Amino acid sequence: MVTAREERRDERLERRETRQEMRAARTPEERQRQFYIHAAIYVAVVGSLAARNLTRNRDHLWVHWVAMGWGVGVAAHGARAFGLIGPRE
């Protein structure tokens, strides 16, 4: 007899496998398009935060922390999108 706990575990494993299959099915063009969207959002948000930081409080600059932290993620996304690093498995 299968318990409810085992059923939930099996459902989670099935969802994980489905996500992995969907990720593997993405074409390089789709990965690059998703990266360009991510990069455009990064530029828009960091640009608006920089404008806000520079107009409101020039003595205390904090926007560079946002740009660097998020920039690492954008760079990793770009490296993955263009095949410079492989998938995590």
C-alpha positions as CSV (number, residue, x, y, z in Angstrom):
1,M,0.0,0.0,0.0
2,V,1.3,3.4,-1.0
3,T,1.2,6.1,1.7
4,A,0.3,9.7,1.0
5,R,3.9,10.7,1.8
6,E,5.2,8.4,-0.9
7,E,2.7,9.7,-3.4
8,R,3.8,13.3,-2.7
9,R,7.4,12.3,-3.1
10,D,6.7,10.6,-6.4
11,E,4.8,13.7,-7.6
12,R,7.8,15.9,-6.7
13,L,10.2,13.6,-8.6
14,E,7.9,13.6,-11.6
15,R,7.7,17.4,-11.6
16,R,11.5,17.7,-11.3
17,E,12.0,15.3,-14.2
18,T,9.5,17.3,-16.3
19,R,11.3,20.6,-15.6
20,Q,14.7,19.0,-16.5
21,E,13.3,17.7,-19.8
22,M,11.8,21.1,-20.6
23,R,15.2,22.8,-19.8
24,A,17.0,20.3,-22.0
25,A,14.6,20.8,-24.9
26,R,15.3,24.5,-25.2
27,T,17.1,25.5,-28.3
28,P,20.2,27.7,-28.2
29,E,18.3,30.5,-29.9
30,E,15.6,30.4,-27.2
31,R,18.3,30.5,-24.5
32,Q,19.9,33.5,-26.1
33,R,16.6,35.2,-26.5
34,Q,15.9,34.7,-22.8
35,F,19.3,36.1,-21.9
36,Y,18.7,39.2,-24.0
37,I,15.4,39.8,-22.1
38,H,17.2,39.3,-18.8
39,A,20.0,41.7,-19.9
40,A,17.5,44.3,-21.0
41,I,15.6,44.2,-17.7
42,Y,18.9,44.4,-15.9
43,V,19.9,47.6,-17.8
44,A,16.5,49.2,-17.3
45,V,16.3,48.5,-13.5
46,V,19.9,49.3,-12.7
47,G,19.7,52.4,-14.8
48,S,16.6,53.6,-13.0
49,L,18.1,52.8,-9.6
50,A,21.3,54.6,-10.5
51,A,19.3,57.7,-11.6
52,R,17.4,57.5,-8.3
53,N,20.5,57.1,-6.2
54,L,22.3,59.9,-8.0
55,T,19.4,62.4,-7.7
56,R,18.4,61.6,-4.2
57,N,21.6,60.9,-2.3
58,R,24.9,61.5,-4.0
59,D,26.9,61.2,-0.8
60,H,25.9,57.6,-0.2
61,L,26.2,55.5,-3.4
62,W,24.7,52.1,-3.1
63,V,23.6,51.3,-6.6
64,H,27.0,49.7,-7.5
65,W,26.2,46.8,-5.0
66,V,23.0,46.1,-6.9
67,A,24.7,46.3,-10.2
68,M,27.6,44.0,-9.2
69,G,25.3,41.4,-7.4
70,W,22.8,41.1,-10.2
71,G,25.5,41.5,-12.8
72,V,27.1,38.2,-11.7
73,G,23.8,36.5,-12.3
74,V,23.4,38.1,-15.7
75,A,27.0,37.1,-16.7
76,A,26.4,33.5,-15.6
77,H,23.2,33.5,-17.6
78,G,25.0,34.8,-20.6
79,A,27.8,32.2,-20.3
80,R,25.2,29.5,-20.1
81,A,23.1,30.9,-23.0
82,F,26.1,31.1,-25.3
83,G,27.5,27.7,-24.3
84,L,30.6,28.8,-22.4
85,I,29.6,26.7,-19.4
86,G,27.6,23.5,-19.3
87,P,24.3,22.7,-17.5
88,R,24.3,21.9,-13.8
89,E,23.7,18.2,-13.3
